Amino acid sequence: MSQLLAESESSESIAMPRVRQVGIDRPWVWLRRGGADLLRTPAQSLGTGALVAAIGLALGGAGWQASYMAPALLGGFLLVAPFLAIVLYALSRQLEQGGVVDGVQAWRAWRANAGSIALFGLMLALAYIVWERLAAIVFALFYEGQPLQLSRWPLELMSGQYTMLLLAFVCVGAALAALVFALGVVSAPLLIDRPVDAITAMLTSLQCCRVNGAAMLLWAALIAGLTALGFVTLMLGLVVIFPLLAHASWHAYRDLVEP
């Protein structure tokens, strides 16, 4: 009898959250709501964005010193972004609940489901390592010149000499980023909002992408485009763009996953 009860409790604990179908234009609504959250918590949101921008600058500096590592470092930054955004999800949750915004409590939000969040973070770290190795392999296969210098690489690419190298980086990076996006689009917000395990959260993310393919494609394109804008502004744009996307991602989760 006790075994049956344990199995029943286990099955309830891993029940899959229900996913809603949304319109293709919903990502614009998520961005608008995310912007409203940012305006309501400017100090906490922009402070987190500044921290992320500083990390990006540090990675960019490391890539400048070891040029062959630059694509891996910057690409890996995108892979771990959902984990870095947890504090901003927590802020949006506080605003939603109508309570006092508490930045310290938001930084501690991961504690409520620490084991599952750690497992999700491990998945992102593994994806980072895979990308770093793949980037190194692609570079070794296609780059046949002198040791790469970032200052001259744009000219070399414009000459057409390394077009295949660029295409290989884009294809491999896009494939891995698409997989991480599909597994993580609502995983981190779900993990801090409910006591679910990491596997359930990632399967829920996959289901969101399956049910809402068009909307998810637009959302992925907006994330990629805005993040690229942050990069081309020497990371300064990320001070605003990162918290905007993080707050919007919370509203995407609320829209896509039933309570």
C-alpha positions in Angstrom: 0.0 0.0 0.0 2.8 2.4 0.9 4.5 1.6 -2.4 1.3 2.4 -4.3 1.0 5.7 -2.5 4.7 6.6 -3.2 4.2 5.8 -6.9 1.0 7.9 -7.0 2.8 10.9 -5.4 5.7 10.4 -7.8 3.4 10.5 -10.8 1.7 13.6 -9.5 5.1 15.3 -9.0 6.2 14.8 -12.6 2.8 15.7 -14.2 3.5 17.7 -17.3 2.2 21.3 -17.2 -0.4 22.1 -19.9 0.7 24.2 -22.8 -1.4 26.9 -24.5 -1.5 27.7 -28.2 -0.9 31.4 -28.9 -0.9 33.6 -31.9 2.2 34.3 -34.0 2.2 38.0 -32.9 2.4 37.2 -29.1 6.2 37.8 -28.9 5.5 41.5 -29.5 3.2 41.5 -26.5 5.9 39.8 -24.4 8.4 42.5 -25.3 5.9 45.2 -24.4 5.2 43.6 -21.0 8.8 43.0 -20.4 9.5 46.7 -21.1 6.9 47.7 -18.6 8.5 45.4 -15.9 11.9 47.0 -16.7 10.5 50.5 -16.2 9.0 49.4 -12.9 12.3 48.0 -11.6 14.9 50.1 -13.3 17.7 49.9 -10.6 17.5 46.1 -10.2 17.0 45.4 -13.9 19.6 47.7 -15.3 22.1 46.7 -12.6 21.7 43.0 -13.7 22.0 44.1 -17.3 25.2 46.0 -16.4 26.6 42.9 -14.8 25.8 40.8 -17.9 27.4 43.4 -20.1 30.5 43.4 -18.0 30.7 39.6 -18.3 30.3 40.0 -22.1 33.1 42.6 -22.2 35.4 40.2 -20.2 34.7 37.4 -22.6 35.3 39.7 -25.5 38.6 40.8 -24.0 39.6 37.1 -23.6 38.7 36.5 -27.2 40.8 39.4 -28.3 43.8 37.9 -26.6 43.1 34.4 -27.9 41.4 35.2 -31.2 40.6 31.6 -32.1 38.5 31.3 -28.9 36.3 34.4 -29.7 33.4 32.7 -31.4 33.2 30.0 -28.7 33.4 32.5 -25.9 30.7 34.8 -27.3 28.5 31.9 -28.5 28.7 30.3 -25.1 27.6 33.5 -23.5 24.3 33.1 -25.4 23.9 29.5 -24.3 24.1 30.3 -20.6 21.9 33.5 -20.7 18.7 31.8 -19.5 20.5 30.8 -16.3 21.8 34.3 -15.7 18.3 35.8 -16.1 16.8 34.0 -13.1 17.0 37.0 -10.9 15.0 39.0 -13.5 12.3 36.3 -13.8 12.0 36.5 -10.0 11.5 40.3 -10.2 8.8 39.9 -12.8 7.1 37.3 -10.6 7.2 39.7 -7.6 5.6 42.4 -9.8 2.9 40.0 -10.9 2.1 39.0 -7.3 1.7 42.6 -6.4 4.2 42.5 -3.5 7.1 44.7 -2.7 10.0 44.3 -5.1 12.9 42.8 -3.2 16.1 42.6 -5.2 17.9 40.5 -2.5 15.0 38.0 -2.5 15.1 37.8 -6.3 18.8 36.8 -6.2 17.8 34.0 -3.8 14.9 32.8 -6.0 16.9 29.7 -7.1 16.9 28.3 -3.6 13.3 27.2 -3.8 14.1 24.6 -6.4 17.9 24.5 -6.1 18.5 20.9 -7.2 16.5 21.2 -10.5 17.9 24.6 -11.3 21.4 23.3 -10.8 20.7 20.4 -13.1 19.4 22.8 -15.7 22.5 24.9 -15.3 24.6 21.8 -15.8 22.8 21.2 -19.1 23.6 24.7 -20.2 27.3 24.3 -19.1 27.5 21.1 -21.1 26.0 22.9 -24.1 28.7 25.6 -23.7 31.5 23.0 -23.6 30.0 21.2 -26.7 29.9 24.5 -28.6 33.5 25.4 -27.6 34.7 22.0 -28.9 32.7 22.3 -32.1 33.9 25.8 -32.7 37.5 24.7 -32.3 37.0 21.8 -34.7 35.4 24.0 -37.3 38.2 26.5 -37.0 40.8 23.8 -37.3 39.2 22.4 -40.4 38.6 25.7 -42.3 41.2 28.2 -41.2 44.4 27.7 -43.0 46.1 31.0 -42.7 48.4 32.5 -40.0 47.1 32.7 -36.4 43.9 34.6 -36.4 43.9 38.3 -35.5 40.4 39.8 -34.9 41.6 43.1 -36.3 42.2 41.6 -39.8 39.5 38.9 -39.8 36.7 41.2 -41.2 38.9 42.0 -44.2 39.7 38.3 -44.7 36.0 37.5 -44.7 35.2 40.3 -47.1 37.7 38.9 -49.5 35.8 35.7 -49.6 38.8 33.6 -48.5 37.1 32.3 -45.4 33.4 32.3 -46.5 33.1 28.6 -45.8 34.5 29.1 -42.3 31.9 31.7 -41.5 29.1 29.5 -42.9 30.3 26.5 -40.9 30.3 28.6 -37.7 26.8 30.0 -38.4 25.3 26.6 -39.3 26.9 24.7 -36.3 26.1 27.5 -33.9 22.6 28.0 -35.1 21.8 24.2 -34.8 23.1 24.1 -31.2 21.4 27.4 -30.2 18.1 26.1 -31.7 18.4 23.0 -29.5 19.1 25.0 -26.4 16.3 27.4 -27.2 13.8 24.6 -27.6 14.9 23.0 -24.4 15.1 26.2 -22.4 12.6 28.7 -23.7 10.4 28.4 -20.6 12.5 26.0 -18.4 14.1 28.5 -16.1 10.9 30.5 -15.3 9.1 27.3 -14.8 11.7 26.0 -12.4 11.6 29.0 -10.1 7.8 29.2 -10.3 6.9 25.5 -9.6 8.6 22.6 -7.8 9.1 20.6 -11.0 12.2 18.7 -12.1 14.6 19.9 -14.8 13.5 17.1 -17.3 9.8 18.1 -16.9 10.7 21.7 -17.5 12.7 21.0 -20.6 10.0 18.7 -22.0 7.5 21.5 -21.4 9.7 23.8 -23.4 9.8 21.4 -26.3 6.1 21.1 -26.1 5.7 24.9 -26.3 7.8 24.9 -29.4 5.9 22.1 -31.0 2.5 23.6 -30.3 3.5 27.2 -31.2 6.1 26.8 -34.0 5.5 30.1 -35.7 5.4 32.2 -32.6 8.5 30.5 -31.3 10.4 31.1 -34.5 9.5 34.8 -34.3 10.5 34.9 -30.6 13.9 33.2 -31.4 14.5 35.7 -34.2 13.8 38.6 -31.9 16.1 37.3 -29.2 18.9 36.7 -31.7 18.5 40.0 -33.4 18.3 42.1 -30.2 21.2 40.2 -28.6 23.3 40.8 -31.8 22.5 44.5 -31.4 23.8 44.3 -27.9 27.1 42.8 -29.2 27.6 45.3 -32.0 27.3 48.1 -29.4 30.3 46.7 -27.6 28.0 45.1 -25.0 26.6 48.4 -23.9 23.3 47.7 -25.4 23.0 44.6 -23.3 22.5 46.8 -20.2 19.0 47.4 -21.5 18.4 44.5 -23.9 19.3 41.7 -21.5 16.8 42.6 -18.8 14.2 43.5 -21.4 14.4 40.0 -22.9 14.5 38.3 -19.5 11.4 40.1 -18.3 9.7 39.4 -21.6 10.6 35.7 -21.3 8.8 35.5 -18.0 5.6 36.8 -19.7 6.2 34.3 -22.5 6.2 31.6 -19.9 3.0 32.9 -18.3 1.4 33.0 -21.7 2.5 29.6 -22.9 2.1 27.5 -19.8 -1.2 27.1 -18.0 -1.1 27.8 -14.2 
